[in-house]
Amino acid sequence: MTVSFLTRIVSIVAAFAVTVAIVCFPRWIAVDMNTVPHGWLVCLLLGMSAAYVHGFGFVPENRYLKFFFSPIVAWPLMLLGAAMIISN
């Protein structure tokens, strides 16, 4: 197994875990609509989306998009968003 294949697996599993957590346990994010941490939720969802793109193997030709859809960006965004949501 190559490193690229393993990072794709980690990306897809992490993105799926975030999806399941948000859909099945929305109270982890906020108890009502007025207390949703929108900034950190956006950070978490951007990381999740980038991890899905990387996990499914799409590689854009544009170098900026290639960087954005990499685990270098996706994983820290998911970690930061989740950490800040949990700490609130």
N, CA, C and O atoms as a CHARMM CRD file, in Angstrom:
* protein
*
  352
    1    1 MET  N      0.84000  -1.18600   0.00000 PROA 1      0.00000
    2    1 MET  CA     0.00000   0.00000   0.00000 PROA 1      0.00000
    3    1 MET  C      0.88000   1.24400   0.00000 PROA 1      0.00000
    4    1 MET  O      1.88900   1.32000   0.70200 PROA 1      0.00000
    5    2 THR  N      0.47900   2.18500  -0.78500 PROA 2      0.00000
    6    2 THR  CA     1.25400   3.42000  -0.85900 PROA 2      0.00000
    7    2 THR  C      0.73200   4.42600   0.16800 PROA 2      0.00000
    8    2 THR  O     -0.36500   4.28100   0.70600 PROA 2      0.00000
    9    3 VAL  N      1.54300   5.43800   0.42000 PROA 3      0.00000
   10    3 VAL  CA     1.16000   6.49500   1.35600 PROA 3      0.00000
   11    3 VAL  C     -0.06900   7.23000   0.83800 PROA 3      0.00000
   12    3 VAL  O     -0.95800   7.57700   1.61600 PROA 3      0.00000
   13    4 SER  N     -0.12300   7.46600  -0.45300 PROA 4      0.00000
   14    4 SER  CA    -1.25900   8.16300  -1.04000 PROA 4      0.00000
   15    4 SER  C     -2.56500   7.40500  -0.79500 PROA 4      0.00000
   16    4 SER  O     -3.58700   8.00600  -0.46100 PROA 4      0.00000
   17    5 PHE  N     -2.52300   6.09600  -0.96100 PROA 5      0.00000
   18    5 PHE  CA    -3.71500   5.27800  -0.74100 PROA 5      0.00000
   19    5 PHE  C     -4.13500   5.33000   0.72000 PROA 5      0.00000
   20    5 PHE  O     -5.32500   5.43200   1.01800 PROA 5      0.00000
   21    6 LEU  N     -3.17800   5.26300   1.63000 PROA 6      0.00000
   22    6 LEU  CA    -3.49300   5.30800   3.05600 PROA 6      0.00000
   23    6 LEU  C     -4.05700   6.66600   3.46700 PROA 6      0.00000
   24    6 LEU  O     -4.98100   6.72800   4.27800 PROA 6      0.00000
   25    7 THR  N     -3.51500   7.74900   2.92200 PROA 7      0.00000
   26    7 THR  CA    -4.05300   9.07200   3.25800 PROA 7      0.00000
   27    7 THR  C     -5.45800   9.23600   2.70100 PROA 7      0.00000
   28    7 THR  O     -6.29400   9.90000   3.31400 PROA 7      0.00000
   29    8 ARG  N     -5.72500   8.64400   1.55400 PROA 8      0.00000
   30    8 ARG  CA    -7.08000   8.69900   0.99900 PROA 8      0.00000
   31    8 ARG  C     -8.06500   7.94300   1.89700 PROA 8      0.00000
   32    8 ARG  O     -9.19100   8.39200   2.10800 PROA 8      0.00000
   33    9 ILE  N     -7.63800   6.80900   2.41500 PROA 9      0.00000
   34    9 ILE  CA    -8.50200   6.05100   3.32200 PROA 9      0.00000
   35    9 ILE  C     -8.76100   6.84100   4.59800 PROA 9      0.00000
   36    9 ILE  O     -9.90100   6.91400   5.05900 PROA 9      0.00000
   37   10 VAL  N     -7.71900   7.43200   5.17300 PROA 10     0.00000
   38   10 VAL  CA    -7.89100   8.23500   6.38600 PROA 10     0.00000
   39   10 VAL  C     -8.82400   9.41200   6.10400 PROA 10     0.00000
   40   10 VAL  O     -9.68400   9.72800   6.92600 PROA 10     0.00000
   41   11 SER  N     -8.66300  10.06000   4.95600 PROA 11     0.00000
   42   11 SER  CA    -9.51100  11.19700   4.60400 PROA 11     0.00000
   43   11 SER  C    -10.97200  10.79900   4.49000 PROA 11     0.00000
   44   11 SER  O    -11.84500  11.47700   5.03200 PROA 11     0.00000
   45   12 ILE  N    -11.24200   9.72200   3.79900 PROA 12     0.00000
   46   12 ILE  CA   -12.63400   9.32400   3.59100 PROA 12     0.00000
   47   12 ILE  C    -13.26700   8.85200   4.89800 PROA 12     0.00000
   48   12 ILE  O    -14.44300   9.12100   5.14500 PROA 12     0.00000
   49   13 VAL  N    -12.50600   8.15600   5.73200 PROA 13     0.00000
   50   13 VAL  CA   -13.04000   7.69800   7.01800 PROA 13     0.00000
   51   13 VAL  C    -13.29800   8.88700   7.94200 PROA 13     0.00000
   52   13 VAL  O    -14.33000   8.93200   8.61100 PROA 13     0.00000
   53   14 ALA  N    -12.38300   9.84300   7.98600 PROA 14     0.00000
   54   14 ALA  CA   -12.56400  11.02200   8.83200 PROA 14     0.00000
   55   14 ALA  C    -13.75600  11.85200   8.36900 PROA 14     0.00000
   56   14 ALA  O    -14.55200  12.30800   9.19000 PROA 14     0.00000
   57   15 ALA  N    -13.88200  12.04900   7.06800 PROA 15     0.00000
   58   15 ALA  CA   -15.01400  12.81300   6.53600 PROA 15     0.00000
   59   15 ALA  C    -16.33400  12.10100   6.82900 PROA 15     0.00000
   60   15 ALA  O    -17.32500  12.74100   7.17800 PROA 15     0.00000
   61   16 PHE  N    -16.34100  10.79500   6.68800 PROA 16     0.00000
   62   16 PHE  CA   -17.55800  10.03700   6.97300 PROA 16     0.00000
   63   16 PHE  C    -17.90200  10.11100   8.46400 PROA 16     0.00000
   64   16 PHE  O    -19.07500  10.21400   8.82400 PROA 16     0.00000
   65   17 ALA  N    -16.89300  10.05900   9.32400 PROA 17     0.00000
   66   17 ALA  CA   -17.13200  10.15100  10.77100 PROA 17     0.00000
   67   17 ALA  C    -17.72300  11.51000  11.14000 PROA 17     0.00000
   68   17 ALA  O    -18.63000  11.58900  11.96900 PROA 17     0.00000
   69   18 VAL  N    -17.21500  12.57300  10.53100 PROA 18     0.00000
   70   18 VAL  CA   -17.77400  13.90700  10.78500 PROA 18     0.00000
   71   18 VAL  C    -19.21100  13.97900  10.29900 PROA 18     0.00000
   72   18 VAL  O    -20.07000  14.54000  10.98000 PROA 18     0.00000
   73   19 THR  N    -19.47900  13.42300   9.13800 PROA 19     0.00000
   74   19 THR  CA   -20.83500  13.41700   8.59400 PROA 19     0.00000
   75   19 THR  C    -21.79600  12.68000   9.51800 PROA 19     0.00000
   76   19 THR  O    -22.87800  13.18300   9.82100 PROA 19     0.00000
   77   20 VAL  N    -21.40800  11.50300   9.96300 PROA 20     0.00000
   78   20 VAL  CA   -22.25400  10.71300  10.85100 PROA 20     0.00000
   79   20 VAL  C    -22.48500  11.44700  12.17100 PROA 20     0.00000
   80   20 VAL  O    -23.60100  11.46500  12.68900 PROA 20     0.00000
   81   21 ALA  N    -21.43200  12.05000  12.71000 PROA 21     0.00000
   82   21 ALA  CA   -21.56300  12.76900  13.97900 PROA 21     0.00000
   83   21 ALA  C    -22.52800  13.94700  13.85300 PROA 21     0.00000
   84   21 ALA  O    -23.35200  14.17300  14.73900 PROA 21     0.00000
   85   22 ILE  N    -22.42900  14.68900  12.76500 PROA 22     0.00000
   86   22 ILE  CA   -23.29100  15.85500  12.58500 PROA 22     0.00000
   87   22 ILE  C    -24.74200  15.44300  12.33400 PROA 22     0.00000
   88   22 ILE  O    -25.66400  16.06700  12.86000 PROA 22     0.00000
   89   23 VAL  N    -24.94500  14.40600  11.54300 PROA 23     0.00000
   90   23 VAL  CA   -26.30700  13.98000  11.21300 PROA 23     0.00000
   91   23 VAL  C    -26.97400  13.25700  12.38900 PROA 23     0.00000
   92   23 VAL  O    -28.14600  13.49600  12.67700 PROA 23     0.00000
   93   24 CYS  N    -26.24400  12.38900  13.05800 PROA 24     0.00000
   94   24 CYS  CA   -26.83700  11.59000  14.13100 PROA 24     0.00000
   95   24 CYS  C    -26.86600  12.30100  15.48400 PROA 24     0.00000
   96   24 CYS  O    -27.74500  12.03700  16.30500 PROA 24     0.00000
   97   25 PHE  N    -25.91900  13.19100  15.71600 PROA 25     0.00000
   98   25 PHE  CA   -25.83000  13.86200  17.01000 PROA 25     0.00000
   99   25 PHE  C    -25.71800  15.37700  16.84400 PROA 25     0.00000
  100   25 PHE  O    -24.69200  15.95900  17.19800 PROA 25     0.00000
  101   26 PRO  N    -26.75400  16.02400  16.31100 PROA 26     0.00000
  102   26 PRO  CA   -26.66200  17.47000  16.08100 PROA 26     0.00000
  103   26 PRO  C    -26.54200  18.27600  17.37300 PROA 26     0.00000
  104   26 PRO  O    -26.08600  19.41900  17.34500 PROA 26     0.00000
  105   27 ARG  N    -26.93700  17.70700  18.48400 PROA 27     0.00000
  106   27 ARG  CA   -26.83000  18.41500  19.76200 PROA 27     0.00000
  107   27 ARG  C    -25.37500  18.57900  20.19700 PROA 27     0.00000
  108   27 ARG  O    -25.08700  19.39400  21.07300 PROA 27     0.00000
  109   28 TRP  N    -24.45900  17.82400  19.60200 PROA 28     0.00000
  110   28 TRP  CA   -23.03500  18.04200  19.87400 PROA 28     0.00000
  111   28 TRP  C    -22.59700  19.39700  19.33900 PROA 28     0.00000
  112   28 TRP  O    -21.67100  20.01000  19.86900 PROA 28     0.00000
  113   29 ILE  N    -23.26200  19.86300  18.28800 PROA 29     0.00000
  114   29 ILE  CA   -22.92900  21.15100  17.69800 PROA 29     0.00000
  115   29 ILE  C    -23.57200  22.27300  18.50400 PROA 29     0.00000
  116   29 ILE  O    -22.89300  23.22400  18.89200 PROA 29     0.00000
  117   30 ALA  N    -24.86100  22.17400  18.75500 PROA 30     0.00000
  118   30 ALA  CA   -25.58000  23.21100  19.50300 PROA 30     0.00000
  119   30 ALA  C    -26.89600  22.64000  20.00900 PROA 30     0.00000
  120   30 ALA  O    -27.45400  21.71400  19.42200 PROA 30     0.00000
  121   31 VAL  N    -27.38100  23.20800  21.10700 PROA 31     0.00000
  122   31 VAL  CA   -28.64900  22.71900  21.67100 PROA 31     0.00000
  123   31 VAL  C    -29.85800  23.36400  21.01200 PROA 31     0.00000
  124   31 VAL  O    -30.95400  22.80500  21.05800 PROA 31     0.00000
  125   32 ASP  N    -29.67800  24.53400  20.39500 PROA 32     0.00000
  126   32 ASP  CA   -30.76000  25.16900  19.66100 PROA 32     0.00000
  127   32 ASP  C    -30.16600  25.97800  18.50800 PROA 32     0.00000
  128   32 ASP  O    -28.94700  26.08600  18.37300 PROA 32     0.00000
  129   33 MET  N    -31.03200  26.53600  17.69200 PROA 33     0.00000
  130   33 MET  CA   -30.56700  27.24900  16.49500 PROA 33     0.00000
  131   33 MET  C    -29.85300  28.56200  16.81300 PROA 33     0.00000
  132   33 MET  O    -29.12600  29.08900  15.97000 PROA 33     0.00000
  133   34 ASN  N    -30.04900  29.08600  17.99900 PROA 34     0.00000
  134   34 ASN  CA   -29.43200  30.37000  18.35100 PROA 34     0.00000
  135   34 ASN  C    -28.00000  30.23600  18.84500 PROA 34     0.00000
  136   34 ASN  O    -27.28300  31.23300  18.92200 PROA 34     0.00000
  137   35 THR  N    -27.57200  29.03300  19.17800 PROA 35     0.00000
  138   35 THR  CA   -26.23000  28.85500  19.73800 PROA 35     0.00000
  139   35 THR  C    -25.27500  28.11900  18.80100 PROA 35     0.00000
  140   35 THR  O    -24.23500  27.62900  19.24200 PROA 35     0.00000
  141   36 VAL  N    -25.60900  28.03700  17.54300 PROA 36     0.00000
  142   36 VAL  CA   -24.74400  27.34300  16.58200 PROA 36     0.00000
  143   36 VAL  C    -23.48400  28.17700  16.34900 PROA 36     0.00000
  144   36 VAL  O    -23.58400  29.35100  15.99000 PROA 36     0.00000
  145   37 PRO  N    -22.30200  27.59200  16.54700 PROA 37     0.00000
  146   37 PRO  CA   -21.05400  28.31600  16.27400 PROA 37     0.00000
  147   37 PRO  C    -20.76700  28.30300  14.76500 PROA 37     0.00000
  148   37 PRO  O    -19.98800  27.48000  14.28400 PROA 37     0.00000
  149   38 HSD  N    -21.38900  29.20700  14.03600 PROA 38     0.00000
  150   38 HSD  CA   -21.36000  29.16100  12.57300 PROA 38     0.00000
  151   38 HSD  C    -19.94000  29.19500  11.99800 PROA 38     0.00000
  152   38 HSD  O    -19.64200  28.45900  11.05800 PROA 38     0.00000
  153   39 GLY  N    -19.07600  30.02500  12.53800 PROA 39     0.00000
  154   39 GLY  CA   -17.71000  30.11600  12.01200 PROA 39     0.00000
  155   39 GLY  C    -16.96100  28.80500  12.11100 PROA 39     0.00000
  156   39 GLY  O    -16.32400  28.36900  11.15200 PROA 39     0.00000
  157   40 TRP  N    -17.04000  28.17700  13.27200 PROA 40     0.00000
  158   40 TRP  CA   -16.32800  26.91300  13.46300 PROA 40     0.00000
  159   40 TRP  C    -17.00800  25.77000  12.72600 PROA 40     0.00000
  160   40 TRP  O    -16.34400  24.82900  12.29200 PROA 40     0.00000
  161   41 LEU  N    -18.32600  25.84500  12.58100 PROA 41     0.00000
  162   41 LEU  CA   -19.03600  24.82400  11.81500 PROA 41     0.00000
  163   41 LEU  C    -18.63800  24.89500  10.34300 PROA 41     0.00000
  164   41 LEU  O    -18.47200  23.86300   9.69300 PROA 41     0.00000
  165   42 VAL  N    -18.48600  26.10100   9.82100 PROA 42     0.00000
  166   42 VAL  CA   -18.02000  26.26800   8.44200 PROA 42     0.00000
  167   42 VAL  C    -16.62000  25.68600   8.28200 PROA 42     0.00000
  168   42 VAL  O    -16.33400  25.01300   7.29200 PROA 42     0.00000
  169   43 CYS  N    -15.75900  25.94000   9.24300 PROA 43     0.00000
  170   43 CYS  CA   -14.39800  25.39300   9.21600 PROA 43     0.00000
  171   43 CYS  C    -14.44000  23.86200   9.18300 PROA 43     0.00000
  172   43 CYS  O    -13.73500  23.23400   8.39400 PROA 43     0.00000
  173   44 LEU  N    -15.26200  23.27300  10.03700 PROA 44     0.00000
  174   44 LEU  CA   -15.40200  21.82000  10.08600 PROA 44     0.00000
  175   44 LEU  C    -15.94800  21.26500   8.77200 PROA 44     0.00000
  176   44 LEU  O    -15.45000  20.26000   8.26500 PROA 44     0.00000
  177   45 LEU  N    -16.97100  21.92000   8.22100 PROA 45     0.00000
  178   45 LEU  CA   -17.58900  21.42700   6.98900 PROA 45     0.00000
  179   45 LEU  C    -16.68200  21.61100   5.77000 PROA 45     0.00000
  180   45 LEU  O    -16.69200  20.77700   4.86500 PROA 45     0.00000
  181   46 LEU  N    -15.90000  22.68900   5.73600 PROA 46     0.00000
  182   46 LEU  CA   -14.92900  22.84400   4.64300 PROA 46     0.00000
  183   46 LEU  C    -13.87100  21.75200   4.69600 PROA 46     0.00000
  184   46 LEU  O    -13.49800  21.18700   3.66700 PROA 46     0.00000
  185   47 GLY  N    -13.39300  21.46000   5.89100 PROA 47     0.00000
  186   47 GLY  CA   -12.42400  20.37500   6.04200 PROA 47     0.00000
  187   47 GLY  C    -13.00800  19.03600   5.64700 PROA 47     0.00000
  188   47 GLY  O    -12.34700  18.22900   4.99300 PROA 47     0.00000
  189   48 MET  N    -14.25700  18.80100   6.04800 PROA 48     0.00000
  190   48 MET  CA   -14.93100  17.55700   5.68900 PROA 48     0.00000
  191   48 MET  C    -15.08100  17.43800   4.16900 PROA 48     0.00000
  192   48 MET  O    -14.83900  16.37700   3.59500 PROA 48     0.00000
  193   49 SER  N    -15.47900  18.52800   3.53300 PROA 49     0.00000
  194   49 SER  CA   -15.66100  18.50700   2.07700 PROA 49     0.00000
  195   49 SER  C    -14.34600  18.26800   1.35300 PROA 49     0.00000
  196   49 SER  O    -14.28700  17.48900   0.40200 PROA 49     0.00000
  197   50 ALA  N    -13.29100  18.94000   1.80200 PROA 50     0.00000
  198   50 ALA  CA   -11.97600  18.73900   1.18900 PROA 50     0.00000
  199   50 ALA  C    -11.48600  17.31300   1.40800 PROA 50     0.00000
  200   50 ALA  O    -10.83900  16.73600   0.53400 PROA 50     0.00000
  201   51 ALA  N    -11.79200  16.74200   2.57000 PROA 51     0.00000
  202   51 ALA  CA   -11.38800  15.35300   2.83700 PROA 51     0.00000
  203   51 ALA  C    -12.15200  14.38000   1.93900 PROA 51     0.00000
  204   51 ALA  O    -11.57500  13.40000   1.46600 PROA 51     0.00000
  205   52 TYR  N    -13.43500  14.63300   1.69800 PROA 52     0.00000
  206   52 TYR  CA   -14.18600  13.79000   0.76100 PROA 52     0.00000
  207   52 TYR  C    -13.57800  13.85400  -0.63600 PROA 52     0.00000
  208   52 TYR  O    -13.39000  12.82400  -1.28400 PROA 52     0.00000
  209   53 VAL  N    -13.27300  15.05900  -1.09400 PROA 53     0.00000
  210   53 VAL  CA   -12.69900  15.20500  -2.43800 PROA 53     0.00000
  211   53 VAL  C    -11.37600  14.45100  -2.52800 PROA 53     0.00000
  212   53 VAL  O    -11.13400  13.72600  -3.49400 PROA 53     0.00000
  213   54 HSD  N    -10.53000  14.62100  -1.52900 PROA 54     0.00000
  214   54 HSD  CA    -9.24200  13.91500  -1.52800 PROA 54     0.00000
  215   54 HSD  C     -9.45300  12.40600  -1.40400 PROA 54     0.00000
  216   54 HSD  O     -8.79800  11.62400  -2.09300 PROA 54     0.00000
  217   55 GLY  N    -10.35900  12.00700  -0.53300 PROA 55     0.00000
  218   55 GLY  CA   -10.58500  10.58400  -0.29800 PROA 55     0.00000
  219   55 GLY  C    -11.10200   9.84500  -1.51600 PROA 55     0.00000
  220   55 GLY  O    -10.74400   8.68900  -1.74100 PROA 55     0.00000
  221   56 PHE  N    -11.94200  10.50200  -2.30400 PROA 56     0.00000
  222   56 PHE  CA   -12.46100   9.85700  -3.50600 PROA 56     0.00000
  223   56 PHE  C    -11.49100   9.90800  -4.67100 PROA 56     0.00000
  224   56 PHE  O    -11.75000   9.31000  -5.71600 PROA 56     0.00000
  225   57 GLY  N    -10.38100  10.60800  -4.51200 PROA 57     0.00000
  226   57 GLY  CA    -9.31800  10.54700  -5.50300 PROA 57     0.00000
  227   57 GLY  C     -9.31600  11.62400  -6.56300 PROA 57     0.00000
  228   57 GLY  O     -8.56300  11.51600  -7.53200 PROA 57     0.00000
  229   58 PHE  N    -10.12400  12.65700  -6.42200 PROA 58     0.00000
  230   58 PHE  CA   -10.10800  13.73900  -7.40100 PROA 58     0.00000
  231   58 PHE  C     -8.85600  14.58200  -7.20100 PROA 58     0.00000
  232   58 PHE  O     -8.56600  15.01800  -6.08700 PROA 58     0.00000
  233   59 VAL  N     -8.11500  14.81100  -8.28200 PROA 59     0.00000
  234   59 VAL  CA    -6.91400  15.64500  -8.22700 PROA 59     0.00000
  235   59 VAL  C     -7.07100  16.75600  -9.26300 PROA 59     0.00000
  236   59 VAL  O     -6.95100  16.50400 -10.46200 PROA 59     0.00000
  237   60 PRO  N     -7.34000  17.99400  -8.80900 PROA 60     0.00000
  238   60 PRO  CA    -7.51400  19.09300  -9.76400 PROA 60     0.00000
  239   60 PRO  C     -6.19800  19.48400 -10.42000 PROA 60     0.00000
  240   60 PRO  O     -5.12200  19.23000  -9.87800 PROA 60     0.00000
  241   61 GLU  N     -6.29400  20.09600 -11.57600 PROA 61     0.00000
  242   61 GLU  CA    -5.09600  20.56300 -12.27500 PROA 61     0.00000
  243   61 GLU  C     -4.59900  21.89100 -11.70500 PROA 61     0.00000
  244   61 GLU  O     -3.39700  22.15400 -11.71900 PROA 61     0.00000
  245   62 ASN  N     -5.49300  22.71600 -11.21100 PROA 62     0.00000
  246   62 ASN  CA    -5.12400  24.00000 -10.62200 PROA 62     0.00000
  247   62 ASN  C     -4.33200  23.75000  -9.34200 PROA 62     0.00000
  248   62 ASN  O     -4.77600  23.00100  -8.47200 PROA 62     0.00000
  249   63 ARG  N     -3.16000  24.37400  -9.22400 PROA 63     0.00000
  250   63 ARG  CA    -2.28500  24.08600  -8.08600 PROA 63     0.00000
  251   63 ARG  C     -2.86700  24.56700  -6.76300 PROA 63     0.00000
  252   63 ARG  O     -2.59000  23.96800  -5.72400 PROA 63     0.00000
  253   64 TYR  N     -3.66700  25.63500  -6.77300 PROA 64     0.00000
  254   64 TYR  CA    -4.28200  26.11600  -5.53600 PROA 64     0.00000
  255   64 TYR  C     -5.36800  25.15800  -5.06300 PROA 64     0.00000
  256   64 TYR  O     -5.46800  24.86100  -3.87200 PROA 64     0.00000
  257   65 LEU  N     -6.17500  24.68000  -5.99500 PROA 65     0.00000
  258   65 LEU  CA    -7.19700  23.70400  -5.63300 PROA 65     0.00000
  259   65 LEU  C     -6.57300  22.36800  -5.22800 PROA 65     0.00000
  260   65 LEU  O     -7.06800  21.68900  -4.32800 PROA 65     0.00000
  261   66 LYS  N     -5.49500  22.00700  -5.89300 PROA 66     0.00000
  262   66 LYS  CA    -4.78800  20.77900  -5.53300 PROA 66     0.00000
  263   66 LYS  C     -4.29800  20.85700  -4.08700 PROA 66     0.00000
  264   66 LYS  O     -4.35500  19.87200  -3.35100 PROA 66     0.00000
  265   67 PHE  N     -3.81400  22.04200  -3.68500 PROA 67     0.00000
  266   67 PHE  CA    -3.36000  22.23300  -2.30600 PROA 67     0.00000
  267   67 PHE  C     -4.55000  22.20800  -1.34400 PROA 67     0.00000
  268   67 PHE  O     -4.47700  21.58900  -0.28300 PROA 67     0.00000
  269   68 PHE  N     -5.65000  22.88400  -1.71400 PROA 68     0.00000
  270   68 PHE  CA    -6.81400  22.93100  -0.82700 PROA 68     0.00000
  271   68 PHE  C     -7.41700  21.55400  -0.61100 PROA 68     0.00000
  272   68 PHE  O     -7.82400  21.23000   0.50600 PROA 68     0.00000
  273   69 PHE  N     -7.48400  20.74300  -1.64600 PROA 69     0.00000
  274   69 PHE  CA    -8.07100  19.40800  -1.53700 PROA 69     0.00000
  275   69 PHE  C     -7.04200  18.36000  -1.16100 PROA 69     0.00000
  276   69 PHE  O     -7.08400  17.23600  -1.66300 PROA 69     0.00000
  277   70 SER  N     -6.13700  18.71300  -0.29900 PROA 70     0.00000
  278   70 SER  CA    -5.12200  17.78600   0.18000 PROA 70     0.00000
  279   70 SER  C     -5.31000  17.57700   1.67800 PROA 70     0.00000
  280   70 SER  O     -5.97500  18.38000   2.33200 PROA 70     0.00000
  281   71 PRO  N     -4.73700  16.51900   2.22700 PROA 71     0.00000
  282   71 PRO  CA    -4.86300  16.30600   3.66700 PROA 71     0.00000
  283   71 PRO  C     -4.12900  17.36900   4.48400 PROA 71     0.00000
  284   71 PRO  O     -4.40900  17.54000   5.67100 PROA 71     0.00000
  285   72 ILE  N     -3.20800  18.07200   3.86700 PROA 72     0.00000
  286   72 ILE  CA    -2.48700  19.14800   4.56800 PROA 72     0.00000
  287   72 ILE  C     -3.45200  20.24300   5.00200 PROA 72     0.00000
  288   72 ILE  O     -3.23300  20.88300   6.03100 PROA 72     0.00000
  289   73 VAL  N     -4.49800  20.46500   4.24900 PROA 73     0.00000
  290   73 VAL  CA    -5.50600  21.47300   4.57300 PROA 73     0.00000
  291   73 VAL  C     -6.72900  20.83000   5.23300 PROA 73     0.00000
  292   73 VAL  O     -7.24100  21.35000   6.22400 PROA 73     0.00000
  293   74 ALA  N     -7.19600  19.71200   4.69300 PROA 74     0.00000
  294   74 ALA  CA    -8.45600  19.11200   5.14100 PROA 74     0.00000
  295   74 ALA  C     -8.39400  18.64700   6.59200 PROA 74     0.00000
  296   74 ALA  O     -9.29200  18.95700   7.37500 PROA 74     0.00000
  297   75 TRP  N     -7.36400  17.92000   6.95900 PROA 75     0.00000
  298   75 TRP  CA    -7.30400  17.36600   8.30700 PROA 75     0.00000
  299   75 TRP  C     -7.21600  18.44600   9.38300 PROA 75     0.00000
  300   75 TRP  O     -7.96200  18.38100  10.36000 PROA 75     0.00000
  301   76 PRO  N     -6.32700  19.44200   9.24100 PROA 76     0.00000
  302   76 PRO  CA    -6.31100  20.49100  10.27300 PROA 76     0.00000
  303   76 PRO  C     -7.61500  21.27700  10.36800 PROA 76     0.00000
  304   76 PRO  O     -8.01700  21.67200  11.46300 PROA 76     0.00000
  305   77 LEU  N     -8.28600  21.51200   9.23000 PROA 77     0.00000
  306   77 LEU  CA    -9.57000  22.20800   9.27900 PROA 77     0.00000
  307   77 LEU  C    -10.60000  21.40900  10.07600 PROA 77     0.00000
  308   77 LEU  O    -11.33600  21.96500  10.89100 PROA 77     0.00000
  309   78 MET  N    -10.64000  20.10800   9.83200 PROA 78     0.00000
  310   78 MET  CA   -11.58300  19.26800  10.58800 PROA 78     0.00000
  311   78 MET  C    -11.22300  19.23600  12.07300 PROA 78     0.00000
  312   78 MET  O    -12.10200  19.34100  12.92800 PROA 78     0.00000
  313   79 LEU  N     -9.94900  19.09200  12.37500 PROA 79     0.00000
  314   79 LEU  CA    -9.52600  19.05100  13.78000 PROA 79     0.00000
  315   79 LEU  C     -9.79400  20.36800  14.49300 PROA 79     0.00000
  316   79 LEU  O    -10.29900  20.38600  15.61600 PROA 79     0.00000
  317   80 LEU  N     -9.45500  21.45900  13.83900 PROA 80     0.00000
  318   80 LEU  CA    -9.66500  22.77100  14.45000 PROA 80     0.00000
  319   80 LEU  C    -11.15500  23.04300  14.65800 PROA 80     0.00000
  320   80 LEU  O    -11.56400  23.47100  15.73700 PROA 80     0.00000
  321   81 GLY  N    -11.95800  22.79700  13.63700 PROA 81     0.00000
  322   81 GLY  CA   -13.39500  23.01700  13.75800 PROA 81     0.00000
  323   81 GLY  C    -14.01400  22.15700  14.84100 PROA 81     0.00000
  324   81 GLY  O    -14.81800  22.64500  15.63500 PROA 81     0.00000
  325   82 ALA  N    -13.64900  20.87600  14.88700 PROA 82     0.00000
  326   82 ALA  CA   -14.20600  19.98900  15.91100 PROA 82     0.00000
  327   82 ALA  C    -13.74800  20.39700  17.31200 PROA 82     0.00000
  328   82 ALA  O    -14.54000  20.39300  18.25400 PROA 82     0.00000
  329   83 ALA  N    -12.47900  20.74500  17.44400 PROA 83     0.00000
  330   83 ALA  CA   -11.96500  21.14100  18.75400 PROA 83     0.00000
  331   83 ALA  C    -12.64300  22.39900  19.26600 PROA 83     0.00000
  332   83 ALA  O    -12.97400  22.48300  20.44900 PROA 83     0.00000
  333   84 MET  N    -12.85200  23.36900  18.40600 PROA 84     0.00000
  334   84 MET  CA   -13.47000  24.61100  18.83600 PROA 84     0.00000
  335   84 MET  C    -14.96600  24.43700  19.12800 PROA 84     0.00000
  336   84 MET  O    -15.50400  25.09200  20.02100 PROA 84     0.00000
  337   85 ILE  N    -15.62800  23.56200  18.38200 PROA 85     0.00000
  338   85 ILE  CA   -17.04200  23.29800  18.65400 PROA 85     0.00000
  339   85 ILE  C    -17.19200  22.55500  19.98100 PROA 85     0.00000
  340   85 ILE  O    -18.07500  22.87100  20.77800 PROA 85     0.00000
  341   86 ILE  N    -16.33400  21.57900  20.21100 PROA 86     0.00000
  342   86 ILE  CA   -16.40900  20.80300  21.45200 PROA 86     0.00000
  343   86 ILE  C    -16.07000  21.66900  22.65800 PROA 86     0.00000
  344   86 ILE  O    -16.65600  21.48900  23.72600 PROA 86     0.00000
  345   87 SER  N    -15.14200  22.59800  22.51000 PROA 87     0.00000
  346   87 SER  CA   -14.72200  23.41200  23.64300 PROA 87     0.00000
  347   87 SER  C    -15.77000  24.46000  24.04500 PROA 87     0.00000
  348   87 SER  O    -15.70100  25.01200  25.14300 PROA 87     0.00000
  349   88 ASN  N    -16.73300  24.73300  23.16400 PROA 88     0.00000
  350   88 ASN  CA   -17.78100  25.72800  23.51100 PROA 88     0.00000
  351   88 ASN  C    -18.81200  25.13600  24.37800 PROA 88     0.00000
  352   88 ASN  O    -19.76000  25.82000  24.76500 PROA 88     0.00000
